[in-house]
Amino acid sequence: MEVSTGGEFRELAFVTGAGSSSAPRAYAFRDREAGKAGPRYYRLRQLDFDGTASFSPVHALAFGEGSGPSALSAAPNPFDGGVVLAVQTRTAQPGAVLTLFDATGRLVARRVLDVPAGSSQLPVAGLDGLAAGLYVGQLTLEGQTLHLKVVKR
């Protein structure tokens, strides 16, 4: 089991496999690390006897979200070269960091945004170099990490 908070994945736990089998097997693991907050991305790394590794799809979970900003959305979605974020926040958030991850959890874009109090529309340009596919964006405002999914055409 591997985990990431948006950067590199690291090993969270190792579960010994059942050995050679052509039948489906079920495994379970509970993340009991303390202090989890915001999104965490999980994937399974399967190591075969010959030393080759394969990975499961990445799954995201959000921890510790509660009061704070009320809304984050993006348009157009799907997008071509950029998006406009619609953000609702109670207080101004200068220097808020927007990060964008691809479907494998790899960081592909980072932008620093000055978010005014209230409702605002924030353009995010320069995304035309990204490959077509699904991306997860995260923005931390007022101590709460918000995330959204966007699709590049």
Residue, then its C-alpha position, 0 to 999 in steps of 0.5 A: m500500500e502506498v500513499s501520497t499527499g500530492g507529491e511522491f508516493r511512499e510505502l504506507a504498509f506491506v501486506t504479504g501476498a498469498g503466493s502464486s494464484s490465478a484466483p482473485r484474492a482480497y486484502a485489507f488495510r486501514d490507514r491509522e497514521a495520526g494527523k491526516a488532513g486534506p486529501r490523501y491518494y492511495r494505490l497498491r503496488q504489487l511486486d511479482f516474484d520476478g521483481t516487476a511491479s504493477f500499480s492499481p488505479v489511484h484512489a483519493l480520500a479527504f480527511g479533516e474537512g469541515s467548516g471553511p470555504s463553501a465552494l470550489s468549481a471549475a469551468p469549462n469542464p472539460f477544458d482546453g487551455g485553461v479554466v476559471l475557478a469559482v471560489q467562495t471564501r469568508t476571508a481573503q487568502p493571498g498566496a493560496v496554492l492551487t495544485l493539479f495532479d494527473a490520474t497517477g497522483r503526479l503533480v503536473a501544475r502549481r499556481v499561486l493565487d490571491v483569493p479575495a473574500g467572498s465569491s470570486q472568479l479566478p482564471v488559471a491559464g497555461l494548461d494547454g500543454l497537459a495531455a488529455g485526461l482526468y486531473v484532480g485539483q486541490l486548493t487550500l483555503e482557510g485551513q481546509t483543502l478543497h479538491l475538484k476533478v477536471v478533464k482536459r480535452 
